[in-house]
Structures are given as C-alpha cells and as structure tokens.
C-alpha cells in the first residue's frame, strides 16, 4: 500500500502514483485477455468497474490512459494509422484537417494582467492546407510579438502555459484591436479570423447577478447578462470573430440562448464550462438551444468511446465540435489523430510555441502528408464566414 500522507505531500499532491497503481492493478486485471478491437466494450467495462458518475474511483486520467492505449493497439491490429482507426470507430465519412485556433493573447485566471477574458485566438480559416494555415498562424504570432514588444516592452512577450502572451491591457476589447493589427501586419486580413474563450464563470458574481469585467482590479466594472450579450454582438459585427467560447456563467442558460440566437449563422457559440463534454449537459444545451458548438476534451469525459459519442451527439444536432488540449498538457499527440478521425475541422492546442503544444501541430502536418491528395482542410462553419 502507498502511505496516504506521503501521497498528499508528494509533488504537492500532484503525483500520479495512485493513478499508476489503478492502471497496473484493477484496470489491468479487467482488460487482460480482452480484444483491443472492442473499444466500446472495454471502455464500458472500465466505467462499470469504476462505478461512479464521474470516474472518481480510479480517476478519469487513469481510465483514459488505458482507453487511449487500447485505441492505439486496435489501430496497430487493424494495420492503419490511428486517425483512420478512430474514423472507423466513429463512422466518419469525411476526414478533415482542422483549422488550428491558436491562443495568442491570455487574460483571465491564466494570466497576471488585468484582462478579464481568458483567451484570444487566431484561426487561419482561408488556407489551402493545414501546413500553410500553421505557417500563416506562426507569422501572425510573430507579428503580434513585435507589436507587443514595441508597445509594452519585453516583459509583455513572456509566454504563458499555452504559449500565449499576457500584455498589460485592461480593456477586453483591446486584444481584438491588437489581433487585427497583427493579422494586417502579416498580410492576412480576411484570411485569419478571431476566436475567443471568455471563461465567463471566472468573472460571474452570483451575489450581484452580474459579470465583473474588472475582477482582477480594485474597481469593479459590473455588467448584467443583457448588456454582455449586446457587447458580444457589437464585437462580432466590428471584428472578424468566428467563435466565442463560454461567454456566460455555466448556469446562466438564458443568456447563452439569447446570444446563440443573436449570432446564429454569424459566429459559433462554444460550450465548455457549460457542457463539460458530458452527454447529459449537452442534451440540456441542445434542448435550450444554448450554444451551437461543443468543446471536446477527452480527459474531461475519460474514455475514447464517450468522446466519440459526445462528438456524434453534437454533430447530429447540427453543432460544430472543437477538439481541445488542456492548460496542463503532455507531449502526447492523440488529440491530433482524434480531430482528423472525427472530421470536426477545428482544434485548439495553444500558440505555435512550447513543445507540448507544437507536438499536436507537427502530428497534424504528418497526417496531412500521409493523406496526400485526399487531405481536406478546414471547417465548413468557418468557411461560411469567408462569404461575408
């Protein structure tokens, strides 16, 4: 047995010995002798063995590690690349290389500046291939670095945990101007669009039933839901924004529905904190027409099969799906194969910087090379924005 007190202190409580013990113990016992080509069956077996609604017994990451290993082994047995094997599990008709949504300006709880909203991303929507899209993204990122360094000094271009910059700006609109400037400087106006992750639950003040857009400053800047809806609509009209994630608190369903209706056909509204890759929450969001896109995080749900089911549920309701990394990442590239195998056409995996982020983008370049002439790039939803 592992000493509980030691476990709590080891790596400040962030060690993985317990997860490893679960993998090498009960999970190993459960799967040995079973066929790796039965992804659904093995995932179901581990879920039933865990017997808790959110996998708290063994931990979602322990179960996911086994689930992903099963998937990789299944691909090896089938003699096909992982992305093609995932496509066969999901019944995907059209493999797509995704638009990379690169997180280049950080605010919210991820950054030490006063900016309330968490992520401002660039999305090279109008590109002939993934490799070219990534090059365009890198060039805009470099242009942005130059602009920030000149305007705010060298400290403003230190990178955060996802490779983005955290310049000392306060106003939530200012990064949109900075991105427009960087896109123009790189020569990609009209081709590179903007995505946002507001992470609004962070600045929702439940006692005041309002959003504090200065939650990291001494003087509050309160805004009610209706005013925030109007603000987003205004921004979406003034800037090339194609995606807004978590614009409201996860329980502020009414405002989600209002914004989704207001920007229908103009800009996708992505549920992350709202849906937490959970099929029950996704069903509620579909019923309430609360958003139009799902953020898919495999380690939030904990098995490959459930991730596939969540994507299928979203697609069947006419939603888009954006596959996502996590702030704390590894160099594993499974999500690169997943996004192509599911054919979602959208991924966010940080800025084109830091090895654990670029690992995914490099894998996508390899997949595109492997597909050759059969490679299709882009997101049909984002392509609509080019017609305007």
KEGUGU-208371 format. One line per 2 residues: number of its first residue (from 1); their letters; for each residue x, y, z of C-alpha. Coordinates in Angstrom, 2 decimals, decimal comma. Example, Ala and Ser with C-alpha at 12.3 -4.5 7.8 and 13.67 -1.06 7.14 Angstrom:
1	AS	12,30 -4,50 7,80 | 13,67 -1,06 7,14
//
This chain:
1	XX	0,00 0,00 0,00 | 1,02 3,61 -0,56
3	XX	1,19 5,85 2,51 | -1,67 8,38 2,19
5	XX	0,15 11,19 3,99 | 3,21 10,76 1,76
7	XX	0,93 10,74 -1,31 | -0,64 14,03 -0,24
9	XX	2,73 15,76 0,06 | 4,50 14,20 -2,91
11	XX	4,76 16,71 -5,77 | 2,47 18,93 -3,65
13	XX	-0,33 16,40 -4,04 | 0,00 16,30 -7,84
15	XX	1,89 12,97 -8,08 | 0,47 10,14 -10,17
17	XX	1,39 7,02 -8,16 | -2,24 6,36 -7,25
19	XX	-3,35 6,62 -10,89 | -0,47 4,35 -11,93
21	XX	-1,42 1,85 -9,21 | -5,01 1,85 -10,54
23	XX	-3,74 1,21 -14,08 | -1,36 -1,57 -13,04
25	XX	-3,87 -3,08 -10,60 | -7,67 -3,26 -11,10
27	XX	-7,74 -1,81 -14,64 | -5,00 -4,17 -15,84
29	XX	-6,82 -7,15 -14,33 | -10,03 -6,11 -16,06
31	XX	-8,66 -5,75 -19,58 | -6,06 -8,53 -19,83
33	XX	-7,21 -11,24 -22,23 | -9,82 -9,00 -23,89
35	XX	-9,69 -7,91 -27,53 | -8,23 -4,44 -28,15
37	XX	-10,53 -4,05 -31,14 | -13,54 -3,87 -28,81
39	XX	-13,06 -0,21 -27,86 | -16,64 0,34 -26,72
41	XX	-16,76 -2,90 -24,74 | -13,50 -2,24 -22,90
43	XX	-14,41 1,37 -22,13 | -17,80 0,23 -20,81
45	XX	-16,10 -2,41 -18,68 | -13,81 0,20 -17,04
47	XX	-16,70 2,61 -16,48 | -18,76 -0,12 -14,80
49	XX	-15,79 -1,23 -12,72 | -15,24 2,35 -11,52
51	XX	-18,97 2,61 -10,71 | -19,05 6,37 -10,03
53	XX	-20,74 9,04 -12,22 | -17,52 11,00 -12,83
55	XX	-14,87 8,26 -12,56 | -13,71 9,35 -9,10
57	XX	-12,83 5,81 -8,06 | -9,95 5,22 -10,49
59	XX	-9,73 8,75 -11,90 | -10,61 9,83 -15,43
61	XX	-6,95 10,17 -16,40 | -6,13 6,59 -15,33
63	XX	-9,08 5,20 -17,28 | -8,34 7,46 -20,26
65	XX	-4,71 6,30 -20,44 | -5,88 2,70 -20,78
67	XX	-8,65 3,69 -23,21 | -6,18 5,52 -25,47
69	XX	-3,70 2,63 -25,28 | -6,49 0,24 -26,32
71	XX	-7,29 2,55 -29,25 | -3,64 2,71 -30,37
73	XX	-3,33 -1,08 -30,07 | -6,56 -1,50 -32,05
75	XX	-5,11 0,66 -34,84 | -1,95 -1,47 -34,83
77	XX	-4,01 -4,68 -35,10 | -6,01 -3,17 -37,97
79	XX	-2,76 -2,07 -39,63 | -3,96 1,51 -40,17
81	XX	-2,86 4,91 -38,82 | -4,57 5,96 -35,58
83	XX	-6,64 8,72 -37,22 | -8,10 6,25 -39,74
85	XX	-8,89 3,76 -36,98 | -10,69 6,46 -34,96
87	XX	-12,64 7,36 -38,12 | -13,75 3,72 -38,42
89	XX	-14,86 3,66 -34,75 | -16,80 6,91 -35,20
91	XX	-18,22 6,13 -38,65 | -16,71 9,35 -40,02
93	XX	-17,35 9,76 -43,72 | -15,04 12,69 -44,40
95	XX	-11,62 13,08 -42,79 | -10,65 16,72 -42,29
97	XX	-7,51 18,56 -41,28 | -8,64 21,11 -38,69
99	XX	-8,37 24,88 -38,54 | -5,90 25,48 -35,69
101	XX	-7,25 28,03 -33,20 | -4,05 29,43 -31,73
103	XX	-4,26 31,03 -28,29 | -2,01 34,08 -28,60
105	XX	-3,28 36,60 -26,01 | -4,07 35,45 -22,48
107	XX	-6,12 37,01 -19,72 | -8,47 35,63 -17,07
109	XX	-7,16 33,41 -14,30 | -4,38 32,13 -16,62
111	XX	-2,58 35,47 -16,71 | -1,11 38,07 -14,37
113	XX	-2,59 41,04 -16,23 | -5,90 42,80 -15,53
115	XX	-7,70 41,31 -18,56 | -10,94 39,52 -17,61
117	XX	-11,36 37,25 -20,62 | -9,17 34,18 -20,83
119	XX	-8,13 33,52 -24,44 | -7,92 35,44 -27,67
121	XX	-7,12 33,14 -30,58 | -6,25 33,45 -34,25
123	XX	-7,75 30,99 -36,74 | -6,28 30,77 -40,27
125	XX	-9,59 29,89 -41,90 | -8,74 30,67 -45,52
127	XX	-5,72 28,47 -46,25 | -5,12 25,80 -48,90
129	XX	-3,79 23,24 -46,41 | -3,11 22,66 -42,72
131	XX	0,65 23,19 -43,18 | 0,01 26,56 -44,85
133	XX	-2,54 27,52 -42,18 | 0,00 26,83 -39,48
135	XX	2,61 28,93 -41,30 | 0,13 31,81 -41,52
137	XX	-0,64 31,43 -37,82 | 3,08 31,47 -36,94
139	XX	3,60 34,63 -39,00 | 0,70 36,43 -37,27
141	XX	2,03 35,25 -33,89 | 5,49 36,68 -34,75
143	XX	3,92 39,97 -35,94 | 1,95 40,20 -32,69
145	XX	5,12 39,62 -30,68 | 6,79 42,54 -32,46
147	XX	3,82 44,85 -31,88 | 3,56 43,98 -28,17
149	XX	7,29 44,28 -27,55 | 7,38 47,73 -29,15
151	XX	4,28 48,98 -27,33 | 4,58 47,40 -23,89
153	XX	8,21 46,33 -23,53 | 9,97 42,97 -23,42
155	XX	8,07 41,62 -20,39 | 4,84 41,61 -22,40
157	XX	6,13 38,82 -24,66 | 6,89 36,24 -21,97
159	XX	4,71 33,23 -22,77 | 2,02 31,65 -20,59
161	XX	1,28 27,96 -20,09 | -0,35 27,68 -23,53
163	XX	2,28 29,79 -25,29 | 0,24 33,00 -25,49
165	XX	1,33 36,49 -24,45 | -0,17 38,37 -21,49
167	XX	0,30 42,08 -22,29 | -0,65 44,65 -19,62
169	XX	-4,02 45,54 -21,16 | -7,21 46,02 -19,13
171	XX	-10,00 46,58 -21,61 | -11,43 43,31 -23,00
173	XX	-11,75 44,89 -26,46 | -8,10 45,95 -26,76
175	XX	-6,76 42,46 -27,63 | -9,18 42,38 -30,59
177	XX	-7,54 45,54 -31,97 | -4,09 44,07 -31,33
179	XX	-5,03 40,88 -33,22 | -6,46 42,85 -36,14
181	XX	-3,23 44,84 -36,27 | -1,06 41,69 -36,19
183	XX	-3,18 39,95 -38,86 | -2,86 43,01 -41,11
185	XX	0,90 43,31 -40,44 | 1,36 39,68 -41,53
187	XX	-0,73 40,34 -44,65 | -3,66 38,04 -43,83
189	XX	-6,64 40,37 -43,36 | -9,79 38,43 -44,29
191	XX	-7,95 35,10 -44,22 | -7,21 34,81 -40,50
193	XX	-10,18 35,15 -38,15 | -10,53 35,57 -34,38
195	XX	-11,85 33,15 -31,74 | -12,40 33,88 -28,06
197	XX	-12,66 31,87 -24,87 | -14,17 34,23 -22,32
199	XX	-14,31 31,73 -19,41 | -17,06 33,97 -18,02
201	XX	-17,72 31,76 -14,97 | -14,48 33,26 -13,62
203	XX	-15,91 36,79 -13,54 | -19,56 35,99 -12,75
205	XX	-20,59 37,41 -9,36 | -23,55 35,27 -8,25
207	XX	-24,47 37,60 -5,34 | -24,79 40,57 -7,71
209	XX	-26,19 38,53 -10,63 | -23,70 40,33 -12,85
211	XX	-20,34 39,97 -14,58 | -17,32 41,91 -13,32
213	XX	-15,12 42,72 -16,30 | -12,52 44,14 -13,91
215	XX	-12,48 41,20 -11,49 | -8,70 41,35 -11,18
217	XX	-8,68 45,08 -10,41 | -9,66 47,10 -7,34
219	XX	-12,52 48,96 -9,02 | -15,27 46,66 -10,35
221	XX	-16,81 47,02 -13,82 | -20,18 45,29 -13,47
223	XX	-22,29 44,31 -16,44 | -25,56 42,38 -16,45
225	XX	-26,18 39,49 -18,83 | -28,21 41,51 -21,36
227	XX	-25,50 44,19 -21,59 | -22,88 41,46 -22,06
229	XX	-24,98 39,88 -24,88 | -25,07 43,30 -26,59
231	XX	-21,30 43,71 -26,11 | -20,54 40,36 -27,77
233	XX	-22,91 41,10 -30,66 | -21,24 44,50 -31,13
235	XX	-17,77 42,89 -31,18 | -18,86 40,16 -33,59
237	XX	-20,04 42,85 -36,02 | -16,92 45,03 -35,65
239	XX	-14,25 42,30 -35,67 | -13,71 39,08 -37,67
241	XX	-14,86 36,85 -34,78 | -15,99 33,35 -35,80
243	XX	-16,15 31,63 -32,40 | -16,98 32,64 -28,81
245	XX	-16,49 30,06 -26,06 | -18,01 30,25 -22,57
247	XX	-19,43 33,78 -22,95 | -21,52 33,39 -19,76
249	XX	-21,52 31,51 -16,48 | -22,24 27,79 -16,85
251	XX	-25,65 28,12 -15,19 | -26,75 31,32 -16,91
253	XX	-28,68 29,31 -19,52 | -30,99 32,16 -20,56
255	XX	-28,12 34,43 -21,68 | -26,45 31,57 -23,57
257	XX	-29,67 31,03 -25,55 | -30,05 34,76 -26,22
259	XX	-26,53 35,11 -27,62 | -26,74 31,91 -29,68
261	XX	-29,95 33,20 -31,29 | -28,50 36,70 -31,83
263	XX	-25,37 35,41 -33,60 | -26,90 32,44 -35,44
265	XX	-25,11 31,91 -38,75 | -22,60 34,65 -37,87
267	XX	-20,46 33,18 -35,11 | -20,46 29,82 -33,30
269	XX	-21,08 29,79 -29,55 | -18,96 27,09 -27,91
271	XX	-19,90 25,29 -24,70 | -17,02 24,18 -22,48
273	XX	-17,78 25,01 -18,82 | -21,43 24,79 -19,93
275	XX	-21,23 21,24 -21,29 | -18,02 19,77 -19,73
277	XX	-18,02 17,09 -22,50 | -20,91 15,49 -20,61
279	XX	-23,72 14,00 -22,72 | -26,46 14,94 -20,20
281	XX	-25,33 18,59 -20,13 | -25,01 18,53 -23,94
283	XX	-28,61 17,27 -24,26 | -29,84 20,08 -21,98
285	XX	-27,89 22,63 -24,04 | -29,43 21,22 -27,25
287	XX	-32,95 21,42 -25,76 | -32,39 25,04 -24,68
289	XX	-30,55 25,98 -27,92 | -27,93 27,35 -25,53
291	XX	-24,95 27,02 -27,88 | -24,00 25,82 -31,33
293	XX	-20,66 24,12 -30,76 | -19,06 21,64 -28,36
295	XX	-15,58 21,88 -26,89 | -14,34 18,29 -26,74
297	XX	-11,77 17,40 -24,07 | -11,06 13,68 -23,88
299	XX	-9,72 13,76 -20,34 | -12,79 15,61 -19,13
301	XX	-15,00 12,68 -20,07 | -12,41 9,96 -19,58
303	XX	-12,75 7,39 -22,40 | -12,31 7,42 -26,18
305	XX	-15,79 5,91 -26,72 | -17,53 8,61 -24,67
307	XX	-15,57 11,32 -26,51 | -16,74 9,85 -29,83
309	XX	-20,35 9,67 -28,56 | -20,27 13,30 -27,38
311	XX	-18,99 14,43 -30,80 | -21,65 12,35 -32,60
313	XX	-24,40 13,79 -30,39 | -23,21 17,34 -31,11
315	XX	-22,89 16,73 -34,86 | -26,32 15,10 -35,06
317	XX	-27,81 18,30 -33,61 | -26,14 20,48 -36,23
319	XX	-23,44 21,68 -33,85 | -19,76 22,02 -34,67
321	XX	-17,10 20,37 -32,49 | -13,77 21,89 -31,47
323	XX	-11,29 19,35 -30,10 | -9,21 20,83 -27,28
325	XX	-6,00 20,40 -25,35 | -5,77 21,28 -21,64
327	XX	-3,72 24,02 -19,94 | -1,62 21,36 -18,27
329	XX	-0,52 19,21 -21,22 | 1,88 16,43 -22,13
331	XX	3,65 15,83 -25,44 | 1,10 13,13 -26,30
333	XX	-0,47 13,74 -29,74 | -3,63 11,61 -29,50
335	XX	-5,95 14,62 -29,98 | -4,34 15,38 -33,36
337	XX	-5,40 11,96 -34,66 | -8,75 12,30 -32,88
339	XX	-9,68 15,60 -34,54 | -8,93 14,22 -38,02
341	XX	-10,64 10,91 -37,25 | -13,79 12,70 -36,08
343	XX	-13,63 15,10 -39,03 | -14,59 18,09 -36,86
345	XX	-12,40 20,60 -38,71 | -11,44 22,58 -35,58
347	XX	-8,76 22,19 -32,89 | -7,31 24,38 -30,18
349	XX	-3,94 23,37 -28,84 | -2,32 26,64 -27,82
351	XX	0,02 29,03 -29,57 | 2,61 27,75 -32,07
353	XX	5,12 27,69 -29,22 | 6,13 25,25 -26,40
355	XX	6,84 21,61 -27,22 | 3,68 20,12 -25,75
357	XX	1,57 22,42 -28,00 | 3,61 22,15 -31,21
359	XX	3,68 18,33 -30,85 | 0,00 18,28 -31,88
361	XX	0,51 20,64 -34,80 | 3,52 18,66 -36,07
363	XX	1,47 15,44 -35,89 | -1,27 17,13 -37,96
365	XX	1,33 18,06 -40,61 | 2,40 14,38 -40,68
367	XX	-1,23 13,24 -41,05 | -1,76 15,72 -43,90
369	XX	1,35 14,34 -45,65 | 0,07 10,79 -45,08
371	XX	-3,31 11,62 -46,65 | -1,66 13,30 -49,64
373	XX	-4,12 14,40 -52,32 | -7,05 13,09 -50,22
375	XX	-6,41 15,69 -47,48 | -9,24 18,20 -47,00
377	XX	-8,53 21,28 -44,87 | -10,90 23,44 -42,90
379	XX	-14,20 23,82 -41,11 | -17,40 24,20 -43,18
381	XX	-18,78 26,51 -40,46 | -15,74 28,78 -40,60
383	XX	-15,80 28,73 -44,41 | -19,23 30,41 -44,28
385	XX	-17,56 33,43 -42,65 | -15,45 33,90 -45,80
387	XX	-18,52 34,51 -47,93 | -19,39 37,64 -45,94
//
